[in-house]
Amino acid sequence: MGRKKTDKIVFENVKVLDAGAKGVSVAKAPDGKVIFIPNVVPGDVVDVQTFKKRKAYYEGKAVNFHEFSEHRIDPICEHFGVCGGCKWQNMKYEQQLFYKNQEVFNHLKRIGKVELPEFEPILGSKEQFFYRNKMEFGFSSSRWMTQEEIDSEAKLDNKNAVGFHIPKMWDKILDIKKCHLQQDPSNDIRNEIRRFANENGLTFFNPRENHGLLRTFMIRTASTGEIMVLIQFYDNDKKGIELMMNFLSERFPEITSLQYVINQKANDTIYDQDIILFKGRDYILEEMEGLNFSINAKSFYQTNSAQAYELYSITRDFAGLTGNELVYDLYTGTGTIAQFVSKKAKKVIGVEAVPEAIADAKENAKRNNITNCEFFVGDMKNVFNDEFIKTHGHPDVIITDPPRDGMHADVVGQILKIAPEKVVYVSCNSATQARDLALMDGMYKVTRVRPVDMFPQTHHVENVVLLEKRK
């Protein structure tokens, strides 16, 4: 017997009330349950067809618009609504900032339940498009088809695509003509790779059958004008690889770092792969306030260079350094924040779990003639212990910029134990930040908060909090 189909309900004249988590908007059904609806803007009045019913909520899509919100704007990208990337491109930018600020406030208030100062105004991005310095694209021999293409029943000879995964579909790639996230020559390079591959019979990856030459590629750009391109091949076809790499080298002489990898693993992460340098050097240089940072194919670097500078400036300002402080920079990555604040500190100690990142950090400190930074590798909850403090000194200020999951409870415990005067907490996930602030509330008072928008057109937001020891 087949599974019982879920009844699809249509709710009419529903007003969209709020922007919810993950870029999806929120409305109320007549029965009081919440409805999550993508691709609508708070203020829209719509008919909603539900496709999922849960105990406390529905998921649905707008099938008819009665009124358009005053906050709505025409999206500029032809792929909007299919590509899952810029979910808020149909919302005015000042409204995006309002909802980001609101999300941070709600998390800190509801999850953290801590006393908050008045927020400093959220820092918007000067560039609302073409702001990303790193993009990754996938190849597929079975691209995502539009409804029109399916309905037309026309036979398509070429189903090759290079672009982004369709949300929740691991094997379908949307063929991207023009993306508005990374500056030129990003679109040019992608479109030329597609054209050249198709004209020369180079095969695109088939994720279900695991064959094909072209698997993924990454473009990194820097404010210095340097460009890195890394192609990931699946088949080890020497002739095909050389053909593509030589083409890129000749067609785009401005590429300063041209690299490739042959990866036949089940997943396409490159962190455990050997990267082969084809032309140029194996890193590009990014510059910030006179400091140079080398970024290689595996480096983590904030993906919006201009806003990273603003984020680090706010972090340094919150730390209130006078030149006499010993600063610990936890989850230091490649040591960008550590080096950025070092000129205002007596000494900075950076700690990070990824050995390659620490190697980069040391290399960059040498390149920048910084002598008051030291970097150590290790899992934060293990390395950041009493012995470590005894060896390196008691910090006056701790800066912490953990991954999305926030800090491990042992790390929070250790911060409370050593009790520096100030903690500056930078976060890309204010929900886990709020959880950590609640744990520290007995000893620390939140005295400054400022959200920073690193990713216009999306729901993501960074947040900087200053914690000062209660007197």
Disulfide bonds with the S-S distance in Angstrom:
none
